[in-house]
Amino acid sequence: MPGLRVRAGTCVEDLQDITELVNTGRAHPFRSEKFEGQVAIYIKGFRNSRGQPSYSEYFQRPDRKGITWSVQVKGEYTPRWDPGRFLQPRSANEILLGNTFDRALSLPWGSSLALQFAKFVDPALEHDLTSDTKPWALSPLVVTVPHFMHARVDHVPGGQGEFPPRTSISDDTSQLGMASMSPAKNNLKVAQTYKDDRAVFPLRTPGERKKYFSKETNRKDIVFGPDDIITTDFCYGFLEFYPDIILRLPAGITFDLMKYWDKQPIRFVCGTRGGKEESDEPITDMFWCVEVVSADDDETVGEKEGDSDDVD
């Protein structure tokens, strides 16, 4: 397996190389007209373009057992930039997270099983992975991430702390009712309780959150704006990057993706829901983007390494 490089930015056309930050616990900032925040990347067994390995204690944590990659994103408030916030109000139904591709995918036999598994893990998932042009698989952010934290700017005691945190990100939806557009009296069937005429969501586990927000009407009730800070850990263990790119499903089903990968970027994107027409882009306004690419495709690195080989 060749080395990898990681790039990040607020759009596909303007990405910065952040390979040196992978597994270090150091974050890369995002800043645009639409979103400001930070990202931290962890990949188990990661090797850079020179084949140098990097490790992180993240994968040794008991609550991250079996995880093979993690894309963590958080907004951190400062008076000057107001970072980490969705600067234009968006409903939870509009904000999508997932993967997009530049060209058609070569899908292995049995890939329908993988899609069934993905739909089981994420019931709100939508996709067009058989597209002849630009395949995609996207889901509402509030549903698809395993770990989701929400906070209001004026309800964060003692500041927001460092990012990425030294302990694992865990679900916290205790302030989510402040982003609800429905008065508590109209939301009692779901919220059970209310405070200051705002719904209080008793979503105690990620599973309860996923189940609740699998319904479109519930997602549309939540609107995130400049007063909301979103922290997520998008992490799973079914995709391995080393020693080869392998997809592992339950019951021992595995796919060696190296046989099908044409070296196009493995791209994670977060943005707003696109149009419903077949010709429309699945993502319109993009908040942030992270790409994992083969280091073999980096011409600049190849030239540098080639030059170094010629020096005695």
Secondary structure, DSSP 8 states (H G I E B T S, - for coil): ---EEEEEESSTTS-EE-GGGTTTT--EEEE-SSBEEEEEEEETT-B-TT--B---GGGGSGGGTT--EEEEEE----TTT-TTSBSS-EETTTEEEEEE-SS-----TTHHHHHHHHHHH-TT-EE-TT-SS--EEEEEHHHH-SEEEEEEGGG-TT----SS-SS----B-TTGGGGBSSBGGGSHHHH-EEETTEEE----SHHHHHHHHTSHHHHHHBEE-TTEEEEEEEEESSEE-SSS-EEEEGGGEEEEGGGT--S--EEEEEEEE--SSTTS-SEEEEEEEEEEEEGGG-HHHHHHHHHHHT--
